[in-house]
Amino acid sequence: MEIKPVGRRVLVRPVKDEKTKGGIYIPDSAKESRKEGQVLAVGTGKDGKELPLKKGDRIIYGGYSSEEFEINGEKYVVVQFKDIVAKIEV
């Protein structure tokens, strides 16, 4: 199955780094609102051009209007492009 976001949206697989470098686990209630994930698919802009992200990019996103869902036990998030804060380059 292939999921293609419509419009200025990005399909993301959230990264599950729930442990600090010191080995302390952080509960969901204590996490900050910004989240990290890996891009799986990218929609298009209003002019039909590709958004400046590609599959495999690692991003930081925020916002409260993301759509979360689960398929075959795997969690996914669709976020608005405007809610993407940064692209992580290694």
C-alpha positions in Angstrom: 0.0 0.0 0.0 1.2 3.5 -0.8 0.1 6.6 1.0 0.4 9.9 -0.9 -0.3 13.1 1.1 -2.6 15.6 -0.6 -1.7 19.3 -0.8 1.0 20.8 1.4 1.2 17.8 3.7 4.0 15.4 4.6 3.7 11.8 5.8 6.0 11.1 8.7 7.0 8.1 10.8 7.6 9.4 14.3 11.0 8.6 15.8 10.7 6.7 19.1 13.6 8.2 21.0 11.9 8.2 24.4 15.1 7.8 26.4 17.7 10.5 27.2 21.4 10.0 26.6 21.7 9.2 30.3 19.2 6.3 30.0 16.3 8.0 31.6 12.9 7.3 30.0 10.6 10.3 29.4 6.8 9.8 29.8 4.5 11.2 27.0 3.1 13.7 29.5 6.5 15.3 30.0 7.6 15.6 26.4 7.8 18.9 24.6 5.4 19.7 21.8 8.1 19.5 19.1 8.6 16.1 17.7 11.1 14.3 15.4 10.3 12.0 12.5 11.3 10.5 9.2 9.7 11.6 5.9 7.9 8.8 4.1 6.0 10.8 1.4 5.6 14.4 0.4 2.6 16.2 -1.2 2.8 19.2 -3.5 2.6 22.9 -3.2 -0.3 25.1 -4.5 1.5 25.5 -7.8 1.9 21.7 -8.2 5.6 21.7 -7.5 7.3 19.3 -5.0 7.9 20.5 -1.5 11.6 20.9 -0.5 11.7 17.6 1.3 12.2 14.0 0.1 11.7 10.5 1.4 14.2 9.6 4.1 14.7 13.2 5.4 14.7 13.5 9.2 12.7 16.5 10.4 11.5 18.3 13.6 7.8 19.2 13.5 5.4 20.9 15.9 1.8 21.9 15.8 -1.3 20.4 17.2 -3.3 19.8 14.0 -1.4 16.6 12.8 -3.4 13.5 11.9 -2.1 10.4 13.7 -3.1 6.9 12.5 -1.8 3.3 12.7 -1.5 0.6 10.0 -0.3 -2.9 10.8 0.9 -1.8 14.2 3.1 1.0 12.8 2.3 4.6 13.8 2.2 7.4 11.2 1.5 11.1 11.2 0.4 13.5 8.5 1.6 17.1 9.2 1.1 20.3 7.4 4.2 21.6 5.7 3.9 24.9 7.7 4.3 22.9 11.0 7.7 21.5 10.0 10.3 23.4 12.0 13.6 22.0 10.7 15.3 19.4 8.5 18.1 17.5 10.3 21.2 17.1 8.3 23.9 14.8 9.5 
